[in-house]
Amino acid sequence: MFASYVTTKMPPKQFPLYLLLLISGLLGAVLVSPIFASIDYWFPGLEDEPDSWVDMLDQKGPFFRVVSEFLEVTPGIITLWFLINIPLLLKVTYKLPNEKDNTPERHSRPKTEKELELELEKRKKLKAEFYERLPKVLGRDIISISSELHYVNVKTTKGNTLILGALNQIAQVLDDEGILIHRSHWVHKDHVIRVHISGSEAWCEMPYGAKLPISRSKRKLVKLYFGNETKVDNAKS
């Protein structure tokens, strides 16, 4: 996760995507190599007899042990990292079925009652399809949804899972249950413990201890959404 964060801060226009993924994969391997080397050191029974120059390098000292571990784990980590990011490489994102461009025309007429009913029915189907993609063991009591690259991290009262999807689209489908407080975070209205908006600080306190940030462009909307509920700080600005 740290490697991915560092990579997202690099200017994408200056580096091709595959190079950014390679850099983040290498950085991830650098970070985990000391951990794996420590496991081998503290659990010597897991070590095999040296049968290659890499194994012999491992026996020259702590620094060389980390280097040899890096050489061993890097190919697997890089391969797995590229497989995980295939959707990003192919520039594909899961879209809920039957989705069409609903951008209103400049001089569109008001929708009829029947059209509104059809739109509501379509929204229900899209929501049902989204919930079906969640593992049954996690239930459907969603606390928050956060964007992570081309995936979304869905947290429920029973755990969390990563699924392929775009947060903006999912937030539109679930707009009657919660609110998009940031381009990377959606929260369920029933699970927000406290809303803090004061000066340069703005966040929603969630049940699992996290404080999800509220973007400046969403502050007024969040205030209106929660109104005068006791969960909103009185000292907000």
Secondary structure, 3 states (H helix, E strand, C coil): CHHHHHHHCCCCCCCCHHHHHHHHHHHHHHHHHHHHHHHHHHCHHHCCCCCCHHHHHHCCCHHHHHHHHHHHHHHHHHHHHHHHCHHHHCCCCCCCCCCCCCCCCCCCCCCCHHHHHHHHHHHHHHHHHHHHCCCHHHCCCEEEEEEECCEEEEEECCEEEEEECCHHHHHHHCCCCEEEEECCEEEEHHHCCEEEEECCEEEEECCCCCEEECCHHHHHHHHHHHCCCCCECCCCC
